[in-house]
Amino acid sequence: MIPPQPHLKAAFSTNSLAWVDAGFVRARHLVFYDVTPTRADFLDAPEFRPVASGIGESRPASGCPAGAEPAHLDGSVAARLACLEGCGVLFTTALSDHTALRMTREGTFPVVIERRRAIEDVIARLQVLMTRDPPLWMCRLLRYGRPPLGRTALMSSAHDAF
């Protein structure tokens, strides 16, 4: 049974602030929303800027915990992962397997979207899934009861939902 008002903190990697149009490591922004089946509230949009060295690392300008600033080559990923604390799902256009595993271990489910999409469209799809037929990953995030019989992790992959 689905709880009356489940909440899901969702993140979107973006350069435009309106579209999921960037890979996780290269995005200028991570946009956060609190999504329920009936509404979506904007939470934050920390900005990442290139480091002076020109290596392509990024560091947060705002919205991330103190101490999330990168100190070495892996810093940009570490800083971005720190920003995802408490976030249930991330939508992005590109993500390495290693980063996806780290993200999953920290409790954020990564969803790679094959083509750019408007953030509002992705949120609308999330809301439909929350009320009708949540995939297994969403059931786990929202702590719903057991998914329907016969449902497997392969059947509820993120690519099927989006």
Secondary structure, DSSP 4 states (H G I P E B T S, - for coil): ---SS--EEEEEEESSSSEE-S-TTT-SEEEEEEE-SS-EEEEE--BEEE-TT-SS-EEESSSS-TT-S--STTHHHHHHHHHTTT--EEEES---HHHHHHHHHTT-EEEE-SS-EEHHHHHHHHHHHHHS---HHHHHHHT-SPPPTT--TTTT-HHHH-
